C-alpha cells in the first residue's frame, strides 16, 4: 500500500514530564517516600537506539495527542456534512516507532510535587512524589498518513493544535496543566500515492 509520509520535527515550548507506570520492587522496610526517591527515574520511557539508552516519546501517546487535537478542533470535513476529522486522525495515521529524544536518561532531573496519596484528585491526604522533567527537547520522526483525505494543510493544523492545546506527558494542557507544549520546527510531506489512470 502506498501511503503519504510526513517527516516531522517537534520542538518544546514547555517542559516535558513523564509518569510511566512501573513495577520496580520495594526493598524490605522501605517507606513509600524512600521508594519514590529511589525509583522516580523508572517513570521515564526509555529505549535503546544505536546501542545507547535514550528517553523516548510513546508513539501511542503522541498519536492520541494528535487525534485529541482533531476532536478539540471540531472542524468539519468539507463535503461530508457534519462529520469531523476525529475518526480520520484516530484511525488514519500511524507512528511506526517511539520517537527518540536523544537524551540520556541518567542526565534527566526531576520535580517534586505534592500529589494525592492514592492518585485521585481531591481524595484527601497528599504526599511528595517525584517525576522526571525535561526542560527542553526536540524529536524528529515519521508519521504515515493512511487515509488519503488527510491533506498536508489539515495535518499541519491538527499538529499545531495538538502542540498548543493538548500537549504530551504529565500535567499537559489537556488535563489542565502547562507541560508538554510543542511547536512544529519542520514538516516534510511526501505523497507516495499513485495517480489514478
Secondary structure by P-SEA (a helix, b strand, c coil): cbbbbbbbbbbbcbbbbbbccccccccccccaaaaaaacccccccccccccbbbbbccaaaaaaaaaaaaaaaccccccccccccccccccccccccccccccccccbbbbbccccccccccccbbbbbbbbbbccccccbbbbbccccccaaaaaaaaaaaaccccccccccccccccbbbbbcbbbbbbcccccc
